[in-house]
Amino acid sequence: MTLFFAFAAGLSIAVFVAALLYAAITDVRAMRISNKTCLVVVCTYCLYAVASSAAGKGPDIMASGAIAACVFAITATLFAFGFFGGGDVKLLSAVALWTTPTSILDVLVVITAVGGLIAVVILAQQSLIGKLRLNSEGAAAIDQRPIPYGPAITLGGLYQVSELILNGFY
């Protein structure tokens, strides 16, 4: 029976990875992360938590929920001020479920670094194709293009998956 639960935990991780990759692709293509994709990430965590607990090595569900709630509160505030998209808020909160108190900062550093790199690439691309201009005060300004954060969140989630696998699923 333990083998069955270990298989279910592994399968939930595989579906989690597929959902993250799908979210990254749709965010780059359409600047949209669907609710269904975020729901898949949450459901795969629930399956993972039950299966890995039954196999003898489960996550601390209360800690994961608290982390996700804190991440949601912070990112929802950023959304209210226009710094984050709604899909980014939902996906990042769902990915936060998969983290632990010791790994959340690492995951956020990965997401921030990759997101910053994506922003730099977009800014460089805009300056190379002439969308960088001077505003009325003579300072450099850019035609604002939204930055897809889905790929950064995906890489943060994949980092967490690598931690799960290297550390024996918790």
Residue, then its C-alpha position, 0 to 999 in steps of 0.5 A: m500500500t505504501l508503494f501506491f501512495a508513493f506513486a500517487a505523490g510522485l504523480s501529483i508532482a508530475v501534474f504540478v510540473a505540467a500545470l506550471l509549464y502550462a501557466a508559463i506558456t499561456d502567460v507569455r502568449a496571452m498574459r493570462i493564467s487561468n483559474k483552472t490552472c491555479l486550481v490544478v496546482v492547489c488540487t495536486y498539492c492536496l493529493y500530494a499531502v494526503a499521499s505522502s502523509a499516507a506513505g509516511k513523509g507528509p508535509d506540514i499542511m498547517a504551515s503550508g496553508a499559513i505560508a500560502a495565506c501570507v503570500f496571498a495577502i502580500t501579492a493581493t496588496l501588490f495587485a491592488f496597487g497595480f504591480f501584479g496581475g490577478g493570475d500571478v497572485k493566484l498562481l504564486s499563492a498556489v505554488a506557496l502551498w508546496t513550500t515549507p517555512t525553510s524553503i519559501l524564501d529560497v523560492l521567492v528569491v528564485i522568482t524575484a531574480v528570474g522576474g527581474l531578468i525577464a524585466v531587464v530583457i523586455l526593457a533591453q528589447q524595447s530600447l533596441i527597437g526604439k520604444l525607449r523615448l524621452n518623457s516631458e521632463g527629459a527622462a527616459a520612459i518606455d511604452q509600458r508592456p506588462i511583464p509576464y511573471g508566470p515563467a518566473i513563478t514556474l521556475g520558483g515552483l520547479y526549484q521547490v520540486s527539485e528540493l522535494i525530490l532531492n530531500g525525499f519528498y519532505 
